[in-house]
Amino acid sequence: MAVPSARPVRPAERDIRLTLARGHQFVTHVAPERAQRIHNPVDGHDVPVPHFGLILTVEEFQTFAERLKAAGTEFVIEPYVRFQGQTGEQWTMFFLDPAGNALEFKAFADDSQVFAA
């Protein structure tokens, strides 16, 4: 099972490059002038805008969430099931990367619900 390990690659002064599971790569740029935080209400939570999202399997999500909790990660939105019992039901969590960018990791028990409306 591949679980995102967020291993840094090609270090640079103004950006952070991370290698994730299955060859995915995430690149973020340090932008201290982007301090304003904007949120949209979704399912009773304030979802940060903009944000980057990555879909995992439920097992990968649970393992990653436990690793983040054990590491003392400060969540914007703690791991939970969003839209429980509704169309688009999903596990989700949000936290900020070291540059302050919002990241969402989610998982669907039923992958056909990824783009369900």
C-alpha positions, 0 to 999 in steps of 0.5 A: 500500500502506498501512503503519501510520505511527502518526501522533499525533492529538489530543495529550493529557496522559494518553493517546496517540492514533495513526492507523494504516492504513485509518482504524484508530485506537489509543488508549492511556492512560498508566498508570505504576502498571501496572508489573507485566508478565505473560506467557504461553508461546506457541510458545517465547516469553513473550507479554505479557498483555494486548496489543493486536493488529492484522493486516496483510498479509504485505507490510505486515508485512514493510515495517513490521517493517523500518521498526521495525528501522531506527528502533531499536525494542526488540522484546519478541518480534522478528519471526518466523514462529510455528507454522511449518508448522502450523495458524495459521501467522503472522508476528508481532512484539511491542513496547511503545508509549510508555506501556508497553502491549504491541502485537502486529502479525501477518500470515497468508499464508492469511487463513482461518487467522486464527481457526484452532484 
